[in-house]
Amino acid sequence: MKHVGLQSRTKDVATQDQLAALGQVFRVETITTSSVGQTSYTVPNGYAPGSIVVFLNGVLQQPDDYTATSSPSITLAVGALSTQDVLQVGVLSSIRAQDDALLESTVANLPSASASGRKVRYCTNMAGRAGPVYSDGTNWRRFVDDSVVTT
């Protein structure tokens, strides 16, 4: 992930590999801003609380940057700066086991990253904590910080 400074904090900007992998597991809804200062958005087709990731202009929003407890509404902590702002919401999709999109795996059992380009898994024993990982074609990386997966 690339890092950018915003509102005196560092924010993460999703890489193309992350967005491509994200699209395998999440339904991505793009919502345009209709007015400067807008904080409330409606997610088409709704979401289940706790099953989304939110990007504003490509910048990953942290959970304290928005409130998403009552589908289909999302409220940002800070209003839009421009009518050109774009909110993207990744809504966890239902996944069929045969899709191989979010199978559970340990670090030792992850398939070759080169053979699994842009695939996503849920890794149960990586350093730090369990969570989603993606293959960039060379390494398996953590979504949360783009670091290479280790035990």
BAVOGU-674084 format. One record per residue (C-alpha): residue number from 0; x, z, y. Coordinates in steps of 0.25 Angstrom, whole numbers, plus 5000, padded with zeros to 4 digits. Each point is the difference from the previous one (the first is absolute). Layout:
BEGIN
<node NUM, <X, Z, Y>>
...
This chain:
BEGIN
<node 0, <5000, 5000, 5000>>
<node 1, <5004, 4997, 5014>>
<node 2, <4999, 5012, 5010>>
<node 3, <4995, 4999, 5014>>
<node 4, <4998, 5011, 5011>>
<node 5, <4986, 5002, 5004>>
<node 6, <4994, 5012, 5008>>
<node 7, <5013, 5008, 4998>>
<node 8, <5000, 4999, 4985>>
<node 9, <5006, 4990, 4990>>
<node 10, <4990, 4991, 4993>>
<node 11, <5002, 4992, 4988>>
<node 12, <4997, 4985, 5001>>
<node 13, <4996, 4993, 4986>>
<node 14, <5009, 4990, 4995>>
<node 15, <4995, 4987, 4994>>
<node 16, <5003, 5004, 4986>>
<node 17, <4992, 5013, 5002>>
<node 18, <4988, 4992, 5006>>
<node 19, <5001, 4990, 4988>>
<node 20, <5000, 5012, 4990>>
<node 21, <4989, 5007, 5008>>
<node 22, <4991, 4988, 4998>>
<node 23, <5001, 5001, 4985>>
<node 24, <4994, 5014, 5000>>
<node 25, <4992, 5002, 5014>>
<node 26, <4990, 4991, 5006>>
<node 27, <5005, 4998, 5014>>
<node 28, <4990, 5000, 5011>>
<node 29, <5004, 4995, 5014>>
<node 30, <4993, 5005, 5012>>
<node 31, <5002, 4995, 5014>>
<node 32, <4999, 5009, 5012>>
<node 33, <4989, 4997, 5010>>
<node 34, <5004, 5008, 5011>>
<node 35, <5012, 5008, 5006>>
<node 36, <4999, 5015, 4996>>
<node 37, <4992, 4997, 4988>>
<node 38, <5001, 5011, 4989>>
<node 39, <4988, 4997, 4991>>
<node 40, <5001, 4989, 4990>>
<node 41, <4991, 4996, 4988>>
<node 42, <5006, 4996, 4987>>
<node 43, <4992, 4988, 4994>>
<node 44, <4995, 5004, 4986>>
<node 45, <5004, 5015, 5003>>
<node 46, <5010, 5008, 4992>>
<node 47, <5001, 5013, 4993>>
<node 48, <5007, 5012, 5008>>
<node 49, <5014, 5002, 4995>>
<node 50, <5002, 4986, 4995>>
<node 51, <5005, 4992, 5012>>
<node 52, <5012, 4996, 5008>>
<node 53, <4999, 4997, 5014>>
<node 54, <5009, 4990, 5008>>
<node 55, <4999, 4998, 5015>>
<node 56, <5007, 4987, 5005>>
<node 57, <5008, 5001, 4987>>
<node 58, <5004, 5015, 5002>>
<node 59, <4996, 5009, 4989>>
<node 60, <4992, 5011, 5005>>
<node 61, <5002, 5014, 4995>>
<node 62, <4988, 5008, 4996>>
<node 63, <5000, 5009, 5012>>
<node 64, <4999, 4987, 5009>>
<node 65, <4986, 4997, 4995>>
<node 66, <4987, 5006, 4994>>
<node 67, <4994, 4993, 4988>>
<node 68, <4990, 5010, 4994>>
<node 69, <4987, 4993, 5001>>
<node 70, <4999, 4985, 4995>>
<node 71, <5000, 4990, 5006>>
<node 72, <5005, 5006, 5013>>
<node 73, <5015, 5003, 5004>>
<node 74, <5004, 5007, 5013>>
<node 75, <5014, 4998, 5006>>
<node 76, <5006, 5012, 5007>>
<node 77, <5005, 4991, 5011>>
<node 78, <4992, 4988, 5006>>
<node 79, <5004, 4986, 4999>>
<node 80, <5010, 4995, 5011>>
<node 81, <4995, 4986, 5000>>
<node 82, <4989, 4991, 4995>>
<node 83, <5010, 4993, 4992>>
<node 84, <5002, 5012, 4991>>
<node 85, <4997, 4998, 4986>>
<node 86, <4997, 5011, 4990>>
<node 87, <5002, 4997, 4985>>
<node 88, <4994, 5010, 4990>>
<node 89, <5005, 4999, 4985>>
<node 90, <4988, 5005, 4992>>
<node 91, <5004, 5004, 4985>>
<node 92, <4993, 4989, 4991>>
<node 93, <4995, 5002, 4986>>
<node 94, <5011, 4996, 4991>>
<node 95, <4999, 4994, 4986>>
<node 96, <5010, 5005, 4990>>
<node 97, <5004, 4985, 4996>>
<node 98, <5004, 4997, 5015>>
<node 99, <5012, 5009, 4998>>
<node 100, <4999, 5003, 5015>>
<node 101, <5000, 5015, 5000>>
<node 102, <5005, 5004, 4986>>
<node 103, <5006, 5014, 4999>>
<node 104, <5014, 5001, 4997>>
<node 105, <5013, 5009, 5000>>
<node 106, <5012, 4995, 5007>>
<node 107, <5007, 4998, 4986>>
<node 108, <4988, 4991, 4996>>
<node 109, <4999, 4991, 5012>>
<node 110, <5002, 4986, 4996>>
<node 111, <5011, 4991, 5006>>
<node 112, <4998, 4999, 5015>>
<node 113, <5004, 4986, 5000>>
<node 114, <4990, 4996, 4989>>
<node 115, <4989, 5008, 5008>>
<node 116, <5001, 4994, 5014>>
<node 117, <4989, 5006, 5009>>
<node 118, <4994, 5008, 4989>>
<node 119, <4995, 5014, 5002>>
<node 120, <5000, 5012, 4991>>
<node 121, <4997, 5015, 5001>>
<node 122, <5013, 5007, 4997>>
<node 123, <4998, 5014, 4995>>
<node 124, <5014, 5006, 5000>>
<node 125, <5008, 4995, 5012>>
<node 126, <5008, 5009, 5009>>
<node 127, <4992, 5007, 5010>>
<node 128, <4986, 4998, 4994>>
<node 129, <4991, 4990, 4992>>
<node 130, <4995, 4988, 5008>>
<node 131, <4998, 4985, 5001>>
<node 132, <5012, 4991, 4999>>
<node 133, <5002, 4985, 5001>>
<node 134, <5011, 4990, 4995>>
<node 135, <5007, 4992, 5011>>
<node 136, <5006, 4991, 4989>>
<node 137, <5013, 5008, 5000>>
<node 138, <4996, 5015, 5000>>
<node 139, <4988, 5009, 4998>>
<node 140, <4997, 5006, 5014>>
<node 141, <4991, 5012, 5004>>
<node 142, <4988, 4995, 5010>>
<node 143, <5002, 5013, 5008>>
<node 144, <5014, 4998, 5005>>
<node 145, <5005, 4987, 4993>>
<node 146, <5011, 5007, 4993>>
<node 147, <5005, 4996, 4986>>
<node 148, <4993, 5007, 4989>>
<node 149, <5008, 5011, 4994>>
<node 150, <4998, 5012, 4991>>
